[in-house]
Each structure stands twice: as structure tokens, then as C-alpha cells.
Amino acid sequence: MEDFVAASSVGNDKLIVESAWSAASSPIDESQTATSNRLLHDKTILVVEDEPLIGLDIVSTLEKVGARVSGPVGTEKEAMALIERGHFDAALLDANLHGRSVDVIATMLNRRDIPFLFVTGYGKEGLPKAFKQAASLPKPFSERQLIDAVVKLNLPQTDVLRVKR
């Protein structure tokens, strides 16, 4: 696992803080993308994240490896509407949306047999009570850690050959 350090220093009455999130946003190593591209290519993934910049970063990372992404959506209502009318191979779910638990969304994903991963800055303690043992990815994370975590969801693979006409 990679280490992330938030460095701070005080000089001339100025406080300088390096964001641990930006430190975590290292690019994907191109030598590791072939397998991820194959495993996530054309997979439809829902992103539920209430922090727009984090959500867009997640979407960008998933699209780099060929996933088709819906979202980011930042409310329970938006997430439930998409789940109700869409088909998803997987979902990434922030464990806390605007200070509220995501129990209802997690339950809906579970009932529809949609594998999901909690993405949280609060650790396992921040997960809904019924889902304490669910897969989770702690924030901040690198692109590589995100891709690896989604791949570990073991999304169903198809052996369909697409022919261009």
C-alpha cells in the first residue's frame, strides 16, 4: 500500500499544507493497465459521491480504463432513481452523503445483486451498521488503488467478440 503524507510547515507566519488527496492522485502506471482495461472495459459503474471534485476524479479514472460511468450523483434520491431505471455492473458509494447514512442505497444495491464498494474517509467505523464487513476503499487513494479495488469486486466477464461492420 502506498503512503500518503500531508506535509505542513510554518514560516513567516504562513501555514503551508499539502493536500493528502492531491498526493494520492498519482497517475495510473501504464504497464499495469492492460489487465484492468480488459476487466473493466464496457462495465457500467455508478458513482455516488457528494464531493463533486472527488466524484469527477473517480469518473475520470474509471473512464481511463474503459468503464462506462454514470454519475457522479450526490444525493440518495438521485442514486435511487438511477438504480431503479438502470443496469449497473457495480457501484462506488460514498459512505456518507451530506452527513447522512447511505443504508437505503446500499440495501437497494444489495437487493439487486449489484456489487458495490464503499469509498470513505471515515474508515470502517463510518460504514452503515449492516454493512460493516462490506468492501471499502479509504480516502485518499491513488488511481491504481481505485482500479484495483473495483477489479476485486469480481465483476462478471463476458466472452463476447464485438465485430465491426
Protein Blocks (a to p, Z undefined) as FASTA:
>chain_A
ZZdddddddeehiacdddfklmmmpccdfklmmmmmmmmgopacddddfblklmmmmmmm
mmmnopacedjdfbfklmmmmmmmmccfbdcddfbgghiacklmmmmmmmnopacddddf
kbjmlpcfklmmpccddddddfklmmmmmmmnopacdfbdcddZZ
